[in-house]
Amino acid sequence: MLKSLVITSFITSIIVFNVSAASIDKAKMLSDHSLKSEAKLELIDIIYSKSSNVDKAEAYYLLGNIAFEESNVGVALNSWIELTKEFPKSAQAKLVGEKIEQLSEIVGESTKERINNAVAASYIRHGDFWSKGKDTRFTIDSSWLKSFDASLKWYDKAIVEFPKTTAAKVAYQEKIRTLLGWKESGRYGSSFGVQKDFKLYSPILIKTFKSFEQDFPKASTLQAFRYQIAQSYWKAKDFDNTRKWLNKIIDKAGEGDSFYKNTAMLRLEKVEY
């Protein structure tokens, strides 16, 4: 009888664990399919259920991620603060613990602290009423600042600190776009990246792309970036490298038609100008 009870208890614990694990998986899938509200409800259910501490810590972490993606930075930071308080030894707490203050500074917001004194809270609400025109975010005048270099630094931090994650993938793509450069409108508009100094930034662009290709060999943007690189060489009248990168697009495309393969073939018909 005792043996039967032990087995039943063990099976029950496995079932409960699987349900909890499935809930985390379900929340992730809901979030991936833009069902953010449903995902948040699923995660909150986990926190207030009899789920394991591992799942609860993951739920707090994911709630913060979703809030941050929705630009609810205060809510995100509060979720992560709760995570570090409730599960200070969890892997998730270690991941966000050192970043909370830094995130607040980057976004220019501080978390809203809970005011338990009703009278004090009413004073602050009265003050907010009369100063409702104030900006809750700090603005930064970037005139004369090295904004281009600053952007590359932050992309690199994401790539280094979160290797081979979605964050790193996005950072790589934004860094490559930045290095490809742009020109500001107007007579006195500045240029950036390879559009400003091809010889300086082109090697950095190629190195960044190769790292991106190595870390994310199946990224859907690879062909588009190959064409942009080929085009940057074309604009610089480096026709040998233009052909090299156009042929890379064709080789990677393989058999059949594709947009960038066909576009590369069209450009190869008329490279010099």
Rosetta constraint file for C-alpha pairs under 8 A:
AtomPair CA 1 CA 5 HARMONIC 6.33 0.50
AtomPair CA 2 CA 6 HARMONIC 6.27 0.50
AtomPair CA 3 CA 7 HARMONIC 6.28 0.50
AtomPair CA 4 CA 8 HARMONIC 6.13 0.50
AtomPair CA 5 CA 9 HARMONIC 6.04 0.50
AtomPair CA 6 CA 10 HARMONIC 6.11 0.50
AtomPair CA 7 CA 11 HARMONIC 6.16 0.50
AtomPair CA 8 CA 12 HARMONIC 6.08 0.50
AtomPair CA 9 CA 13 HARMONIC 6.18 0.50
AtomPair CA 10 CA 14 HARMONIC 6.36 0.50
AtomPair CA 11 CA 15 HARMONIC 6.28 0.50
AtomPair CA 12 CA 16 HARMONIC 6.20 0.50
AtomPair CA 13 CA 17 HARMONIC 6.09 0.50
AtomPair CA 14 CA 18 HARMONIC 6.12 0.50
AtomPair CA 15 CA 19 HARMONIC 6.18 0.50
AtomPair CA 16 CA 20 HARMONIC 6.25 0.50
AtomPair CA 16 CA 51 HARMONIC 7.58 0.50
AtomPair CA 17 CA 21 HARMONIC 6.09 0.50
AtomPair CA 17 CA 51 HARMONIC 7.22 0.50
AtomPair CA 17 CA 52 HARMONIC 7.46 0.50
AtomPair CA 18 CA 22 HARMONIC 5.90 0.50
AtomPair CA 19 CA 23 HARMONIC 6.16 0.50
AtomPair CA 20 CA 24 HARMONIC 6.53 0.50
AtomPair CA 20 CA 46 HARMONIC 7.04 0.50
AtomPair CA 20 CA 51 HARMONIC 5.76 0.50
AtomPair CA 20 CA 52 HARMONIC 7.61 0.50
AtomPair CA 20 CA 55 HARMONIC 6.94 0.50
AtomPair CA 21 CA 25 HARMONIC 6.33 0.50
AtomPair CA 21 CA 55 HARMONIC 7.09 0.50
AtomPair CA 22 CA 26 HARMONIC 5.86 0.50
AtomPair CA 23 CA 27 HARMONIC 6.03 0.50
AtomPair CA 23 CA 42 HARMONIC 6.66 0.50
AtomPair CA 23 CA 43 HARMONIC 7.55 0.50
AtomPair CA 23 CA 46 HARMONIC 7.30 0.50
AtomPair CA 24 CA 28 HARMONIC 6.28 0.50
AtomPair CA 24 CA 42 HARMONIC 7.74 0.50
AtomPair CA 24 CA 43 HARMONIC 6.98 0.50
AtomPair CA 24 CA 46 HARMONIC 7.94 0.50
AtomPair CA 24 CA 55 HARMONIC 7.10 0.50
AtomPair CA 24 CA 58 HARMONIC 7.80 0.50
AtomPair CA 24 CA 59 HARMONIC 7.10 0.50
AtomPair CA 25 CA 29 HARMONIC 6.23 0.50
AtomPair CA 26 CA 30 HARMONIC 6.08 0.50
AtomPair CA 26 CA 39 HARMONIC 7.55 0.50
AtomPair CA 26 CA 42 HARMONIC 7.70 0.50
AtomPair CA 27 CA 31 HARMONIC 6.12 0.50
AtomPair CA 27 CA 38 HARMONIC 7.56 0.50
AtomPair CA 27 CA 39 HARMONIC 4.43 0.50
AtomPair CA 27 CA 40 HARMONIC 7.23 0.50
AtomPair CA 27 CA 42 HARMONIC 5.76 0.50
AtomPair CA 27 CA 43 HARMONIC 6.40 0.50
AtomPair CA 28 CA 32 HARMONIC 6.06 0.50
AtomPair CA 28 CA 39 HARMONIC 6.93 0.50
AtomPair CA 29 CA 33 HARMONIC 6.24 0.50
AtomPair CA 29 CA 39 HARMONIC 7.95 0.50
AtomPair CA 30 CA 34 HARMONIC 6.48 0.50
AtomPair CA 30 CA 35 HARMONIC 4.94 0.50
AtomPair CA 30 CA 36 HARMONIC 6.54 0.50
AtomPair CA 30 CA 38 HARMONIC 6.63 0.50
AtomPair CA 30 CA 39 HARMONIC 5.22 0.50
AtomPair CA 31 CA 35 HARMONIC 5.22 0.50
AtomPair CA 31 CA 36 HARMONIC 4.94 0.50
AtomPair CA 31 CA 38 HARMONIC 7.87 0.50
AtomPair CA 31 CA 39 HARMONIC 5.49 0.50
AtomPair CA 31 CA 66 HARMONIC 7.64 0.50
AtomPair CA 35 CA 39 HARMONIC 6.22 0.50
AtomPair CA 36 CA 40 HARMONIC 6.15 0.50
AtomPair CA 36 CA 66 HARMONIC 7.10 0.50
AtomPair CA 37 CA 41 HARMONIC 6.37 0.50
AtomPair CA 38 CA 42 HARMONIC 6.27 0.50
AtomPair CA 39 CA 43 HARMONIC 6.28 0.50
AtomPair CA 40 CA 44 HARMONIC 6.12 0.50
AtomPair CA 40 CA 63 HARMONIC 6.24 0.50
AtomPair CA 40 CA 66 HARMONIC 7.78 0.50
AtomPair CA 41 CA 45 HARMONIC 6.14 0.50
AtomPair CA 42 CA 46 HARMONIC 6.50 0.50
AtomPair CA 43 CA 47 HARMONIC 6.48 0.50
AtomPair CA 43 CA 59 HARMONIC 5.07 0.50
AtomPair CA 43 CA 60 HARMONIC 7.49 0.50
AtomPair CA 43 CA 62 HARMONIC 7.67 0.50
AtomPair CA 43 CA 63 HARMONIC 6.84 0.50
AtomPair CA 44 CA 48 HARMONIC 6.42 0.50
AtomPair CA 44 CA 59 HARMONIC 7.18 0.50
AtomPair CA 45 CA 49 HARMONIC 5.94 0.50
AtomPair CA 46 CA 50 HARMONIC 7.49 0.50
AtomPair CA 46 CA 51 HARMONIC 6.02 0.50
AtomPair CA 46 CA 55 HARMONIC 7.21 0.50
AtomPair CA 46 CA 56 HARMONIC 6.12 0.50
AtomPair CA 46 CA 59 HARMONIC 6.76 0.50
AtomPair CA 47 CA 51 HARMONIC 7.20 0.50
AtomPair CA 47 CA 55 HARMONIC 7.94 0.50
AtomPair CA 47 CA 56 HARMONIC 5.00 0.50
AtomPair CA 47 CA 59 HARMONIC 6.60 0.50
AtomPair CA 47 CA 60 HARMONIC 7.51 0.50
AtomPair CA 51 CA 55 HARMONIC 6.28 0.50
AtomPair CA 51 CA 56 HARMONIC 6.60 0.50
AtomPair CA 52 CA 56 HARMONIC 6.33 0.50
AtomPair CA 53 CA 57 HARMONIC 5.99 0.50
AtomPair CA 53 CA 87 HARMONIC 7.57 0.50
AtomPair CA 54 CA 58 HARMONIC 6.30 0.50
AtomPair CA 54 CA 90 HARMONIC 7.34 0.50
AtomPair CA 55 CA 59 HARMONIC 6.05 0.50
AtomPair CA 56 CA 60 HARMONIC 6.30 0.50
AtomPair CA 57 CA 61 HARMONIC 6.25 0.50
AtomPair CA 57 CA 83 HARMONIC 6.17 0.50
AtomPair CA 57 CA 87 HARMONIC 6.36 0.50
AtomPair CA 57 CA 90 HARMONIC 6.84 0.50
AtomPair CA 57 CA 92 HARMONIC 6.54 0.50
AtomPair CA 57 CA 93 HARMONIC 7.68 0.50
AtomPair CA 58 CA 62 HARMONIC 6.07 0.50
AtomPair CA 58 CA 92 HARMONIC 6.60 0.50
AtomPair CA 59 CA 63 HARMONIC 6.04 0.50
AtomPair CA 60 CA 64 HARMONIC 6.32 0.50
AtomPair CA 60 CA 79 HARMONIC 5.83 0.50
AtomPair CA 60 CA 80 HARMONIC 6.56 0.50
AtomPair CA 60 CA 82 HARMONIC 7.49 0.50
AtomPair CA 60 CA 83 HARMONIC 5.71 0.50
AtomPair CA 61 CA 65 HARMONIC 6.36 0.50
AtomPair CA 61 CA 79 HARMONIC 7.07 0.50
AtomPair CA 61 CA 80 HARMONIC 6.20 0.50
AtomPair CA 61 CA 83 HARMONIC 6.89 0.50
AtomPair CA 61 CA 92 HARMONIC 6.35 0.50
AtomPair CA 61 CA 93 HARMONIC 7.94 0.50
AtomPair CA 62 CA 66 HARMONIC 6.18 0.50
AtomPair CA 63 CA 67 HARMONIC 6.18 0.50
AtomPair CA 63 CA 76 HARMONIC 7.04 0.50
AtomPair CA 63 CA 79 HARMONIC 6.62 0.50
AtomPair CA 64 CA 68 HARMONIC 6.06 0.50
AtomPair CA 64 CA 75 HARMONIC 7.02 0.50
AtomPair CA 64 CA 76 HARMONIC 3.98 0.50
AtomPair CA 64 CA 77 HARMONIC 6.60 0.50
AtomPair CA 64 CA 78 HARMONIC 7.73 0.50
AtomPair CA 64 CA 79 HARMONIC 5.20 0.50
AtomPair CA 64 CA 80 HARMONIC 5.98 0.50
AtomPair CA 65 CA 69 HARMONIC 6.18 0.50
AtomPair CA 65 CA 76 HARMONIC 6.57 0.50
AtomPair CA 66 CA 70 HARMONIC 6.27 0.50
AtomPair CA 66 CA 76 HARMONIC 7.56 0.50
AtomPair CA 67 CA 71 HARMONIC 6.32 0.50
AtomPair CA 67 CA 72 HARMONIC 5.02 0.50
AtomPair CA 67 CA 73 HARMONIC 6.53 0.50
AtomPair CA 67 CA 75 HARMONIC 6.16 0.50
AtomPair CA 67 CA 76 HARMONIC 4.93 0.50
AtomPair CA 68 CA 72 HARMONIC 5.43 0.50
AtomPair CA 68 CA 73 HARMONIC 5.17 0.50
AtomPair CA 68 CA 75 HARMONIC 7.70 0.50
AtomPair CA 68 CA 76 HARMONIC 5.28 0.50
AtomPair CA 72 CA 76 HARMONIC 6.22 0.50
AtomPair CA 73 CA 77 HARMONIC 6.09 0.50
AtomPair CA 73 CA 104 HARMONIC 8.00 0.50
AtomPair CA 73 CA 107 HARMONIC 7.81 0.50
AtomPair CA 73 CA 109 HARMONIC 7.61 0.50
AtomPair CA 73 CA 111 HARMONIC 7.87 0.50
AtomPair CA 74 CA 78 HARMONIC 6.13 0.50
AtomPair CA 74 CA 109 HARMONIC 7.35 0.50
AtomPair CA 74 CA 110 HARMONIC 6.88 0.50
AtomPair CA 74 CA 111 HARMONIC 4.82 0.50
AtomPair CA 74 CA 112 HARMONIC 6.47 0.50
AtomPair CA 75 CA 79 HARMONIC 6.17 0.50
AtomPair CA 75 CA 111 HARMONIC 7.67 0.50
AtomPair CA 76 CA 80 HARMONIC 6.38 0.50
AtomPair CA 77 CA 81 HARMONIC 6.03 0.50
AtomPair CA 77 CA 100 HARMONIC 6.48 0.50
AtomPair CA 77 CA 104 HARMONIC 7.81 0.50
AtomPair CA 77 CA 111 HARMONIC 6.44 0.50
AtomPair CA 78 CA 82 HARMONIC 6.15 0.50
AtomPair CA 78 CA 111 HARMONIC 6.64 0.50
AtomPair CA 79 CA 83 HARMONIC 6.22 0.50
AtomPair CA 80 CA 84 HARMONIC 6.28 0.50
AtomPair CA 80 CA 93 HARMONIC 7.41 0.50
AtomPair CA 80 CA 96 HARMONIC 6.75 0.50
AtomPair CA 80 CA 97 HARMONIC 7.75 0.50
AtomPair CA 80 CA 100 HARMONIC 7.49 0.50
AtomPair CA 81 CA 85 HARMONIC 6.28 0.50
AtomPair CA 81 CA 97 HARMONIC 7.86 0.50
AtomPair CA 81 CA 100 HARMONIC 7.63 0.50
AtomPair CA 82 CA 86 HARMONIC 5.96 0.50
AtomPair CA 83 CA 87 HARMONIC 5.63 0.50
AtomPair CA 83 CA 88 HARMONIC 7.02 0.50
AtomPair CA 83 CA 92 HARMONIC 7.79 0.50
AtomPair CA 83 CA 93 HARMONIC 6.02 0.50
AtomPair CA 84 CA 88 HARMONIC 4.51 0.50
AtomPair CA 84 CA 89 HARMONIC 7.91 0.50
AtomPair CA 84 CA 93 HARMONIC 4.93 0.50
AtomPair CA 84 CA 94 HARMONIC 7.86 0.50
AtomPair CA 84 CA 97 HARMONIC 6.50 0.50
AtomPair CA 87 CA 93 HARMONIC 6.69 0.50
AtomPair CA 88 CA 93 HARMONIC 5.64 0.50
AtomPair CA 88 CA 94 HARMONIC 7.41 0.50
AtomPair CA 89 CA 93 HARMONIC 6.62 0.50
AtomPair CA 89 CA 94 HARMONIC 7.07 0.50
AtomPair CA 90 CA 94 HARMONIC 6.47 0.50
AtomPair CA 91 CA 95 HARMONIC 6.27 0.50
AtomPair CA 92 CA 96 HARMONIC 6.48 0.50
AtomPair CA 93 CA 97 HARMONIC 5.43 0.50
AtomPair CA 94 CA 98 HARMONIC 7.26 0.50
AtomPair CA 95 CA 99 HARMONIC 7.63 0.50
AtomPair CA 96 CA 100 HARMONIC 6.14 0.50
AtomPair CA 98 CA 102 HARMONIC 7.56 0.50
AtomPair CA 99 CA 103 HARMONIC 5.85 0.50
AtomPair CA 100 CA 104 HARMONIC 6.36 0.50
AtomPair CA 101 CA 105 HARMONIC 6.39 0.50
AtomPair CA 102 CA 106 HARMONIC 6.18 0.50
AtomPair CA 103 CA 107 HARMONIC 6.23 0.50
AtomPair CA 104 CA 108 HARMONIC 5.97 0.50
AtomPair CA 104 CA 109 HARMONIC 5.24 0.50
AtomPair CA 104 CA 110 HARMONIC 5.34 0.50
AtomPair CA 104 CA 111 HARMONIC 7.36 0.50
AtomPair CA 105 CA 109 HARMONIC 6.51 0.50
AtomPair CA 105 CA 110 HARMONIC 7.49 0.50
AtomPair CA 107 CA 137 HARMONIC 7.88 0.50
AtomPair CA 108 CA 137 HARMONIC 5.58 0.50
AtomPair CA 108 CA 138 HARMONIC 5.53 0.50
AtomPair CA 109 CA 136 HARMONIC 7.38 0.50
AtomPair CA 109 CA 137 HARMONIC 6.12 0.50
AtomPair CA 109 CA 138 HARMONIC 7.73 0.50
AtomPair CA 115 CA 120 HARMONIC 7.42 0.50
AtomPair CA 115 CA 121 HARMONIC 6.02 0.50
AtomPair CA 116 CA 121 HARMONIC 7.62 0.50
AtomPair CA 117 CA 121 HARMONIC 6.17 0.50
AtomPair CA 118 CA 122 HARMONIC 6.15 0.50
AtomPair CA 119 CA 123 HARMONIC 6.40 0.50
AtomPair CA 120 CA 124 HARMONIC 6.47 0.50
AtomPair CA 121 CA 125 HARMONIC 6.24 0.50
AtomPair CA 122 CA 126 HARMONIC 6.14 0.50
AtomPair CA 123 CA 127 HARMONIC 6.31 0.50
AtomPair CA 124 CA 128 HARMONIC 6.10 0.50
AtomPair CA 125 CA 129 HARMONIC 6.13 0.50
AtomPair CA 126 CA 130 HARMONIC 6.60 0.50
AtomPair CA 127 CA 131 HARMONIC 6.20 0.50
AtomPair CA 128 CA 132 HARMONIC 5.44 0.50
AtomPair CA 142 CA 147 HARMONIC 6.89 0.50
AtomPair CA 146 CA 150 HARMONIC 6.26 0.50
AtomPair CA 147 CA 151 HARMONIC 6.17 0.50
AtomPair CA 148 CA 152 HARMONIC 6.61 0.50
AtomPair CA 148 CA 178 HARMONIC 7.85 0.50
AtomPair CA 148 CA 192 HARMONIC 7.28 0.50
AtomPair CA 149 CA 153 HARMONIC 6.35 0.50
AtomPair CA 150 CA 154 HARMONIC 6.60 0.50
AtomPair CA 151 CA 155 HARMONIC 6.38 0.50
AtomPair CA 151 CA 175 HARMONIC 7.83 0.50
AtomPair CA 152 CA 156 HARMONIC 6.11 0.50
AtomPair CA 152 CA 175 HARMONIC 6.16 0.50
AtomPair CA 152 CA 178 HARMONIC 7.81 0.50
AtomPair CA 153 CA 157 HARMONIC 6.30 0.50
AtomPair CA 154 CA 158 HARMONIC 6.47 0.50
AtomPair CA 155 CA 159 HARMONIC 6.35 0.50
AtomPair CA 155 CA 171 HARMONIC 4.94 0.50
AtomPair CA 155 CA 172 HARMONIC 6.91 0.50
AtomPair CA 155 CA 174 HARMONIC 7.41 0.50
AtomPair CA 155 CA 175 HARMONIC 6.10 0.50
AtomPair CA 156 CA 160 HARMONIC 6.03 0.50
AtomPair CA 156 CA 171 HARMONIC 7.32 0.50
AtomPair CA 156 CA 172 HARMONIC 7.98 0.50
AtomPair CA 157 CA 161 HARMONIC 5.81 0.50
AtomPair CA 158 CA 162 HARMONIC 5.63 0.50
AtomPair CA 158 CA 163 HARMONIC 7.63 0.50
AtomPair CA 158 CA 167 HARMONIC 6.48 0.50
AtomPair CA 158 CA 168 HARMONIC 5.58 0.50
AtomPair CA 158 CA 171 HARMONIC 6.28 0.50
AtomPair CA 159 CA 163 HARMONIC 5.37 0.50
AtomPair CA 159 CA 164 HARMONIC 7.64 0.50
AtomPair CA 159 CA 167 HARMONIC 7.32 0.50
AtomPair CA 159 CA 168 HARMONIC 4.36 0.50
AtomPair CA 159 CA 169 HARMONIC 7.58 0.50
AtomPair CA 159 CA 171 HARMONIC 6.30 0.50
AtomPair CA 159 CA 172 HARMONIC 6.94 0.50
AtomPair CA 160 CA 168 HARMONIC 7.71 0.50
AtomPair CA 162 CA 167 HARMONIC 6.68 0.50
AtomPair CA 162 CA 168 HARMONIC 5.90 0.50
AtomPair CA 163 CA 168 HARMONIC 5.72 0.50
AtomPair CA 164 CA 168 HARMONIC 5.80 0.50
AtomPair CA 164 CA 169 HARMONIC 6.80 0.50
AtomPair CA 164 CA 215 HARMONIC 6.08 0.50
AtomPair CA 164 CA 216 HARMONIC 7.29 0.50
AtomPair CA 165 CA 169 HARMONIC 6.32 0.50
AtomPair CA 166 CA 170 HARMONIC 6.19 0.50
AtomPair CA 167 CA 171 HARMONIC 6.09 0.50
AtomPair CA 168 CA 172 HARMONIC 6.05 0.50
AtomPair CA 169 CA 173 HARMONIC 6.37 0.50
AtomPair CA 169 CA 212 HARMONIC 7.40 0.50
AtomPair CA 169 CA 216 HARMONIC 7.19 0.50
AtomPair CA 170 CA 174 HARMONIC 6.19 0.50
AtomPair CA 171 CA 175 HARMONIC 5.98 0.50
AtomPair CA 172 CA 176 HARMONIC 6.17 0.50
AtomPair CA 172 CA 208 HARMONIC 7.36 0.50
AtomPair CA 172 CA 209 HARMONIC 7.85 0.50
AtomPair CA 172 CA 212 HARMONIC 6.12 0.50
AtomPair CA 173 CA 177 HARMONIC 6.25 0.50
AtomPair CA 173 CA 212 HARMONIC 7.96 0.50
AtomPair CA 174 CA 178 HARMONIC 6.10 0.50
AtomPair CA 175 CA 179 HARMONIC 6.17 0.50
AtomPair CA 175 CA 208 HARMONIC 7.93 0.50
AtomPair CA 176 CA 180 HARMONIC 6.14 0.50
AtomPair CA 176 CA 205 HARMONIC 6.31 0.50
AtomPair CA 176 CA 208 HARMONIC 6.83 0.50
AtomPair CA 176 CA 209 HARMONIC 6.83 0.50
AtomPair CA 176 CA 225 HARMONIC 7.92 0.50
AtomPair CA 177 CA 181 HARMONIC 6.67 0.50
AtomPair CA 178 CA 182 HARMONIC 7.81 0.50
AtomPair CA 178 CA 192 HARMONIC 7.97 0.50
AtomPair CA 178 CA 193 HARMONIC 6.57 0.50
AtomPair CA 179 CA 192 HARMONIC 7.65 0.50
AtomPair CA 179 CA 193 HARMONIC 4.59 0.50
AtomPair CA 179 CA 194 HARMONIC 6.21 0.50
AtomPair CA 179 CA 201 HARMONIC 6.67 0.50
AtomPair CA 179 CA 202 HARMONIC 7.87 0.50
AtomPair CA 179 CA 204 HARMONIC 7.72 0.50
AtomPair CA 179 CA 205 HARMONIC 5.82 0.50
AtomPair CA 180 CA 193 HARMONIC 5.60 0.50
AtomPair CA 180 CA 194 HARMONIC 5.45 0.50
AtomPair CA 180 CA 195 HARMONIC 7.01 0.50
AtomPair CA 180 CA 205 HARMONIC 7.17 0.50
AtomPair CA 180 CA 228 HARMONIC 7.63 0.50
AtomPair CA 180 CA 229 HARMONIC 7.63 0.50
AtomPair CA 180 CA 232 HARMONIC 7.50 0.50
AtomPair CA 181 CA 191 HARMONIC 7.26 0.50
AtomPair CA 181 CA 192 HARMONIC 4.84 0.50
AtomPair CA 181 CA 193 HARMONIC 4.02 0.50
AtomPair CA 181 CA 194 HARMONIC 5.50 0.50
AtomPair CA 181 CA 195 HARMONIC 5.41 0.50
AtomPair CA 181 CA 196 HARMONIC 7.41 0.50
AtomPair CA 182 CA 191 HARMONIC 5.80 0.50
AtomPair CA 182 CA 192 HARMONIC 5.42 0.50
AtomPair CA 182 CA 193 HARMONIC 6.90 0.50
AtomPair CA 182 CA 195 HARMONIC 6.13 0.50
AtomPair CA 183 CA 189 HARMONIC 6.56 0.50
AtomPair CA 183 CA 190 HARMONIC 5.86 0.50
AtomPair CA 183 CA 191 HARMONIC 4.24 0.50
AtomPair CA 183 CA 192 HARMONIC 6.36 0.50
AtomPair CA 183 CA 195 HARMONIC 7.10 0.50
AtomPair CA 184 CA 189 HARMONIC 4.44 0.50
AtomPair CA 184 CA 190 HARMONIC 5.40 0.50
AtomPair CA 184 CA 191 HARMONIC 6.24 0.50
AtomPair CA 185 CA 189 HARMONIC 5.33 0.50
AtomPair CA 191 CA 195 HARMONIC 6.04 0.50
AtomPair CA 191 CA 196 HARMONIC 4.82 0.50
AtomPair CA 192 CA 196 HARMONIC 4.80 0.50
AtomPair CA 192 CA 197 HARMONIC 7.57 0.50
AtomPair CA 193 CA 197 HARMONIC 6.37 0.50
AtomPair CA 193 CA 198 HARMONIC 7.34 0.50
AtomPair CA 193 CA 201 HARMONIC 5.89 0.50
AtomPair CA 194 CA 198 HARMONIC 4.21 0.50
AtomPair CA 194 CA 199 HARMONIC 7.52 0.50
AtomPair CA 194 CA 200 HARMONIC 7.46 0.50
AtomPair CA 194 CA 201 HARMONIC 5.22 0.50
AtomPair CA 194 CA 202 HARMONIC 5.93 0.50
AtomPair CA 194 CA 232 HARMONIC 7.42 0.50
AtomPair CA 197 CA 201 HARMONIC 6.20 0.50
AtomPair CA 198 CA 202 HARMONIC 5.39 0.50
AtomPair CA 198 CA 236 HARMONIC 7.36 0.50
AtomPair CA 199 CA 203 HARMONIC 7.33 0.50
AtomPair CA 200 CA 204 HARMONIC 7.59 0.50
AtomPair CA 201 CA 205 HARMONIC 6.08 0.50
AtomPair CA 202 CA 206 HARMONIC 6.22 0.50
AtomPair CA 203 CA 207 HARMONIC 6.11 0.50
AtomPair CA 204 CA 208 HARMONIC 6.06 0.50
AtomPair CA 205 CA 209 HARMONIC 6.16 0.50
AtomPair CA 206 CA 210 HARMONIC 6.18 0.50
AtomPair CA 206 CA 229 HARMONIC 7.91 0.50
AtomPair CA 207 CA 211 HARMONIC 6.33 0.50
AtomPair CA 208 CA 212 HARMONIC 6.17 0.50
AtomPair CA 209 CA 213 HARMONIC 6.04 0.50
AtomPair CA 209 CA 225 HARMONIC 7.96 0.50
AtomPair CA 210 CA 214 HARMONIC 6.11 0.50
AtomPair CA 211 CA 215 HARMONIC 6.15 0.50
AtomPair CA 212 CA 216 HARMONIC 5.78 0.50
AtomPair CA 212 CA 217 HARMONIC 7.64 0.50
AtomPair CA 213 CA 217 HARMONIC 4.89 0.50
AtomPair CA 213 CA 218 HARMONIC 7.94 0.50
AtomPair CA 213 CA 219 HARMONIC 7.67 0.50
AtomPair CA 213 CA 222 HARMONIC 7.05 0.50
AtomPair CA 218 CA 222 HARMONIC 7.89 0.50
AtomPair CA 221 CA 225 HARMONIC 6.24 0.50
AtomPair CA 222 CA 226 HARMONIC 6.15 0.50
AtomPair CA 223 CA 227 HARMONIC 6.30 0.50
AtomPair CA 223 CA 249 HARMONIC 6.13 0.50
AtomPair CA 223 CA 260 HARMONIC 6.61 0.50
AtomPair CA 224 CA 228 HARMONIC 6.36 0.50
AtomPair CA 224 CA 260 HARMONIC 6.89 0.50
AtomPair CA 225 CA 229 HARMONIC 6.12 0.50
AtomPair CA 226 CA 230 HARMONIC 6.20 0.50
AtomPair CA 226 CA 245 HARMONIC 6.40 0.50
AtomPair CA 226 CA 246 HARMONIC 7.54 0.50
AtomPair CA 226 CA 248 HARMONIC 7.74 0.50
AtomPair CA 226 CA 249 HARMONIC 6.58 0.50
AtomPair CA 227 CA 231 HARMONIC 6.04 0.50
AtomPair CA 227 CA 245 HARMONIC 7.12 0.50
AtomPair CA 227 CA 246 HARMONIC 6.66 0.50
AtomPair CA 227 CA 249 HARMONIC 7.20 0.50
AtomPair CA 227 CA 260 HARMONIC 7.16 0.50
AtomPair CA 227 CA 264 HARMONIC 7.34 0.50
AtomPair CA 228 CA 232 HARMONIC 6.14 0.50
AtomPair CA 229 CA 233 HARMONIC 6.46 0.50
AtomPair CA 229 CA 245 HARMONIC 7.22 0.50
AtomPair CA 230 CA 234 HARMONIC 6.21 0.50
AtomPair CA 230 CA 241 HARMONIC 7.06 0.50
AtomPair CA 230 CA 242 HARMONIC 4.70 0.50
AtomPair CA 230 CA 243 HARMONIC 7.42 0.50
AtomPair CA 230 CA 244 HARMONIC 7.83 0.50
AtomPair CA 230 CA 245 HARMONIC 5.17 0.50
AtomPair CA 230 CA 246 HARMONIC 6.12 0.50
AtomPair CA 231 CA 235 HARMONIC 6.14 0.50
AtomPair CA 231 CA 242 HARMONIC 6.81 0.50
AtomPair CA 232 CA 236 HARMONIC 6.35 0.50
AtomPair CA 233 CA 237 HARMONIC 6.22 0.50
AtomPair CA 233 CA 238 HARMONIC 5.13 0.50
AtomPair CA 233 CA 239 HARMONIC 6.79 0.50
AtomPair CA 233 CA 241 HARMONIC 6.31 0.50
AtomPair CA 233 CA 242 HARMONIC 5.31 0.50
AtomPair CA 234 CA 238 HARMONIC 5.72 0.50
AtomPair CA 234 CA 239 HARMONIC 5.86 0.50
AtomPair CA 234 CA 242 HARMONIC 5.46 0.50
AtomPair CA 234 CA 271 HARMONIC 7.39 0.50
AtomPair CA 237 CA 272 HARMONIC 7.71 0.50
AtomPair CA 238 CA 242 HARMONIC 6.29 0.50
AtomPair CA 239 CA 243 HARMONIC 6.23 0.50
AtomPair CA 239 CA 271 HARMONIC 6.67 0.50
AtomPair CA 239 CA 272 HARMONIC 6.72 0.50
AtomPair CA 240 CA 244 HARMONIC 6.31 0.50
AtomPair CA 241 CA 245 HARMONIC 6.21 0.50
AtomPair CA 242 CA 246 HARMONIC 6.20 0.50
AtomPair CA 242 CA 271 HARMONIC 7.77 0.50
AtomPair CA 243 CA 247 HARMONIC 6.01 0.50
AtomPair CA 243 CA 268 HARMONIC 6.71 0.50
AtomPair CA 243 CA 271 HARMONIC 7.77 0.50
AtomPair CA 244 CA 248 HARMONIC 6.34 0.50
AtomPair CA 245 CA 249 HARMONIC 6.47 0.50
AtomPair CA 246 CA 250 HARMONIC 6.60 0.50
AtomPair CA 246 CA 264 HARMONIC 5.23 0.50
AtomPair CA 246 CA 265 HARMONIC 7.50 0.50
AtomPair CA 246 CA 267 HARMONIC 7.96 0.50
AtomPair CA 246 CA 268 HARMONIC 7.23 0.50
AtomPair CA 247 CA 251 HARMONIC 6.10 0.50
AtomPair CA 247 CA 264 HARMONIC 7.40 0.50
AtomPair CA 248 CA 252 HARMONIC 6.05 0.50
AtomPair CA 249 CA 253 HARMONIC 6.12 0.50
AtomPair CA 249 CA 260 HARMONIC 7.01 0.50
AtomPair CA 249 CA 261 HARMONIC 5.93 0.50
AtomPair CA 249 CA 264 HARMONIC 6.94 0.50
AtomPair CA 250 CA 254 HARMONIC 6.64 0.50
AtomPair CA 250 CA 260 HARMONIC 7.97 0.50
AtomPair CA 250 CA 261 HARMONIC 5.02 0.50
AtomPair CA 250 CA 264 HARMONIC 7.00 0.50
AtomPair CA 250 CA 265 HARMONIC 7.56 0.50
AtomPair CA 253 CA 258 HARMONIC 7.13 0.50
AtomPair CA 253 CA 261 HARMONIC 6.26 0.50
AtomPair CA 257 CA 261 HARMONIC 6.80 0.50
AtomPair CA 257 CA 262 HARMONIC 6.70 0.50
AtomPair CA 258 CA 262 HARMONIC 6.09 0.50
AtomPair CA 259 CA 263 HARMONIC 6.14 0.50
AtomPair CA 260 CA 264 HARMONIC 5.90 0.50
AtomPair CA 261 CA 265 HARMONIC 6.27 0.50
AtomPair CA 262 CA 266 HARMONIC 6.27 0.50
AtomPair CA 263 CA 267 HARMONIC 6.28 0.50
AtomPair CA 264 CA 268 HARMONIC 6.18 0.50
AtomPair CA 265 CA 269 HARMONIC 6.63 0.50
AtomPair CA 266 CA 270 HARMONIC 7.23 0.50
AtomPair CA 267 CA 271 HARMONIC 5.95 0.50
